[in-house]
Amino acid sequence: MAIVPNDITDVIEADRKNVWHHLIQHKPFETIDPRVMIEGKGMRVWDATGKEHIDAVSGGVWTVNVGYGRERIANAVRDQLLQMPYFAGSAGSIPGAKFAEQLIEKMPGLTRVYYTNSGSEANEKAFKMVRQIAHKKYGGKKYKILYRERDYHGTTITTLSAGGQPERGAQYGPYTPGFVQVPHCLEYRAQVETENYGEWAANQIEEVILREGPDTVGALCLEPVTAGGGVIEPPEGYWERVGEICKKYDVLLHIDEVVCGVGRTGTWFGYQHYGIKPDFVTMAKGVASGYAAIACMVTTDEVFEMFKDADDPLSYFRDISTFGGCTAGPAAAIENMAIIEEEGLLDNTTAMGARLIDNLNGLMEKHRVIGDVRGKGLFCGAELVADRQTKEAVDEKKVQAVVGDCMAQGVIIGATNRSLPGLNNTLCFSPALISTADDIDEITAAVDKALTKVFS
Ligand SMILES: Cc1ncc(COP(=O)(O)O)c(C=O)c1O
């Protein structure tokens, strides 16, 4: 049992009075207490009431990959902060250099790490490089960036301009010009009936490139497995075609690994399941499991070399992120990576991910409200439908009722939230990579009970 302060009424009052929480309607907090998390250990977290939960969403948003209470990460961060906490990213640091080297070892074909403030910003760095490359090589013309329906790349106005989730973007326009949407690739909600849906969906990207003009399209930005848009692994044949299309039209491939990166799907990076060769890879959340903030954009020598004309005062990447110079992030990331290696967490993710999918498939046999189960590694979803034939989504309130019932049982699960109008109906599961078989069974047993309660 975790130690909970005897009286945290003051904390809750201060929170209620002065904190504006992320992605949540605050009206209910006029009558109920906001949730305040106090302590975490392994897979478990305790809130301000002292209630214990198993965390099936790694800190809510796919982040605490190695679980809570890792002393070696805390010690490494502490030591590093005392030695050298910060210097602007125009200079290097010991953990920054070491982590970059270790990361690059896991990413054949890529050579350069650019540290940023957040996942959104890591994506914007790639967007800025694409724009600058357009100026360097194509007279400014190849500036357009394609993104996919249902994908999410961040919270800034420009990453929302590249966002395929209308409810996240609504009312925040006007958006940054030059971003063009391509269709989603969720076979369960296929736009057409065809034998090879993966290839069909990828071919839609080619259609968009041809419509826009290949000489205007600089890059394609995709999540390897779409996260908040519904846990979507592209169908077979998709990535092969995407690779061919990018090559054919000289379009740079930007893979957003902010969720999948550093183990979540059972490989170091999601794209590594599919044999693709990205030009940019962005990452954040799980890089240091949330013990310290760290995000980065990784690219190739080919891209890097384009920014080295010493005679041109504008040729280099004229960009800075203040907190990209914080050393706590890479210090924590080095330990995080060592833990994943030493404890065999990639293999565990594959094995426990298979168990999670099996359990969810078992629930699908029992509960007609589950229309589809999908995922990769410890990154799974179950889509809830009112009718399996029509695939009509269940009322969002019922999805939230399932999440709420699990929470009451002491199991924190997630659901797609304010992403797509009428389609925020997928339960999301992303427990830490340290999950055991008992943890997985405990999580799905709670879902079983919740589904029975909400839908019978
Ligand atoms: C796929 C993806 N990309 C980018 C981001 C943005 O990352 P951050 O919140 O660190 O800016 C997120 C956040 O949820 C994400 O899921």
Ligand as a Chemical Component Dictionary entry (heavy atoms), coordinates in Angstrom:
data_LIG
# 
_chem_comp.id                   LIG 
_chem_comp.type                 NON-POLYMER 
_chem_comp.pdbx_formal_charge   0 
_chem_comp.three_letter_code    LIG 
# 
loop_
_chem_comp_atom.comp_id 
_chem_comp_atom.atom_id 
_chem_comp_atom.alt_atom_id 
_chem_comp_atom.type_symbol 
_chem_comp_atom.charge 
_chem_comp_atom.model_Cartn_x 
_chem_comp_atom.model_Cartn_y 
_chem_comp_atom.model_Cartn_z 
_chem_comp_atom.pdbx_ordinal 
LIG C1 C1 C 0 0.897  10.253 -32.356 1  
LIG C2 C2 C 0 1.133  11.509 -31.570 2  
LIG N1 N1 N 0 1.932  12.441 -32.072 3  
LIG C3 C3 C 0 2.201  13.583 -31.398 4  
LIG C4 C4 C 0 1.649  13.829 -30.165 5  
LIG C5 C5 C 0 1.941  15.109 -29.445 6  
LIG O1 O1 O 0 2.868  14.932 -28.444 7  
LIG P1 P1 P 0 3.006  16.005 -27.258 8  
LIG O2 O2 O 0 1.764  15.926 -26.435 9  
LIG O3 O3 O 0 4.242  15.586 -26.544 10 
LIG O4 O4 O 0 3.166  17.343 -27.905 11 
LIG C6 C6 C 0 0.798  12.867 -29.592 12 
LIG C7 C7 C 0 0.201  13.101 -28.265 13 
LIG O5 O5 O 0 -0.704 12.416 -27.826 14 
LIG C8 C8 C 0 0.526  11.682 -30.317 15 
LIG O6 O6 O 0 -0.329 10.751 -29.831 16 
# 
loop_
_chem_comp_bond.comp_id 
_chem_comp_bond.atom_id_1 
_chem_comp_bond.atom_id_2 
_chem_comp_bond.value_order 
_chem_comp_bond.pdbx_ordinal 
LIG C1 C2 SING 1  
LIG C2 N1 SING 2  
LIG C2 C8 DOUB 3  
LIG N1 C3 DOUB 4  
LIG C3 C4 SING 5  
LIG C4 C5 SING 6  
LIG C4 C6 DOUB 7  
LIG C5 O1 SING 8  
LIG O1 P1 SING 9  
LIG P1 O2 DOUB 10 
LIG P1 O3 SING 11 
LIG P1 O4 SING 12 
LIG C6 C7 SING 13 
LIG C6 C8 SING 14 
LIG C7 O5 DOUB 15 
LIG C8 O6 SING 16 
# 
